[in-house]
Amino acid sequence: MSAPTTRYAYSDDVCIAYQATGKGPPDVIWAPGTMSHLDMDWEHPRRAMFFEKFSKFCRLIRFDKRGTGLSDRPTKMATLEERTDDIRAVMDAMGLQRAHLFGGSEGGSMACMFAAMYPERVQSLIVWGAQAKWLNTPDHPWGQTREEHEAMLELIHDGWPTVEYVVGPGAGLGPDADPAVVDMMLRYMRAAASPSAVRAYEAMNAEIDTRPILPTIRAPTMVMNRTGDPVAIADAARDMAARIPGAIFKEYPGDSHSAMLDDMDVVLSDIQEFVTGERPVDSNDRVLATVMFVDVVGSTEHMAKIGDAAWRSTLNSYYAIVRKALARHRGKEANSAGDGMLATFDGPARAVRCALEITQAVGQIGLEVRAGVHIGECELMGEDVGGMAVHIGARILSKASPSEVLTSGTVKDLVAGSGLRFEARGVESLKGVPGEWPLFAAR
């Protein structure tokens, strides 16, 4: 989807940029977080994919609030009430008397306030990654302390934007964010807002407390949050939902503030069902597959020991071994980076045997590897794959010891009778994945 036409609404004398994609009804107004940039959303692959999919079941209307993105940037930063009025201005410009509201992060505060102020104009309210109050106080034991917030403001002032802000208290991409995504987000933030604007908005956000108005919201409401969100604490979001009459709370795995992860289809299906009453039929780009992760143990130390040139030669030999094993076991390379590889198989036994073969074969070139294997539903993304099964497979790999092929209990159960042997490695918590997972070492 190419970037749609940018139009402007007027909130008093301030121009608010907005874009519309898809066809309505229903119409969904997207209230952004601290900063946004309508055009750059389409240059960020994950964001573009998310908005394209969102626009398939509604007319999605996104805007840059005043002071950010393509909207006017007044000298004086807007209060929460003034930012909330940007929603009204966009609805009026679109000729909409009523619409569904989606508010993400700070946009959740805006959407809640609008729903309380204009109940006749809100069909439903959806909030992602938001708290009623953003600071930790005796009566609200979630969020930043005052000292942590002041430190974040200094971080913005001294080096906007920083990696620490992107992975931590700002964008909340999480500690395991892809470096390429972090770099893209840094560029996005530089374009979306100036340091003084971000600092002013973050300072004002610290004073937000929507708890008094939440009980007055009458629109059907769904509050959504990730389990390990570093910005909006799941328990705080749950508390916010409990204060809105009849609100439902949905929790998703992950240590990120973003809705735009590999499980975006699940998130969007829940939104579609809430807005339209109909859940989409599973698309053809999702398949059941076995995923195998493999990487080199101690690669940094090995490279330092033998030097860059010798390490490149060793890596070439390593990949040749891996690819020969994949060919023998009908595996398909999905992604490779550095010394790691993700591959998919049409059967779990083949994946385990391939991983065992690789762990033995790399010894001839002086390397040691570890592998993780899991089976589940995957999303096809061109030649790559995504989805929760991939996330779980990566977490299983992280638990594996050198020269070990570690699998989920699902894999072990499905290969019964294959001749493969397994040893229990205990029950583990996998970061960002709900529940406890029994893991087994293949032999």
Secondary structure, DSSP 8 states (H G I E B T S, - for coil): ------EEEEETTEEEEEEEES--SSEEEEE--S---TTGGGGSHHHHHHHHHHTTSSEEEEE--TTSTTS---SS---HHHHHHHHHHHHHHHT-S-EEEEEETHHHHHHHHHHHH-GGGEEEEEEES--SB-B-BTTB--SB-HHHHHHHHHHHHHHSS-HHHHHTTSS---TT--HHHHHHHHHHHHHH--HHHHHHHHHHHTT-B-TTTGGG--S-EEEEEETT-SSS-HHHHHHHHHHSTT-EEEEE--S-S-S-STTHHHHHHHHHHHHHS------TTEEEEEEEEEEETTHHHHHHHH-HHHHHHHHHHHHHHHHHHHHHTT-EEEEEETTEEEEEESSHHHHHHHHHHHHHHGGGGT--EEEEEEEEEEEEETTEEESHHHHHHHHHHHH--TT-EEEEHHHHHHTTTSS--EEEEEEEE-TTS-SEEEEEEE-
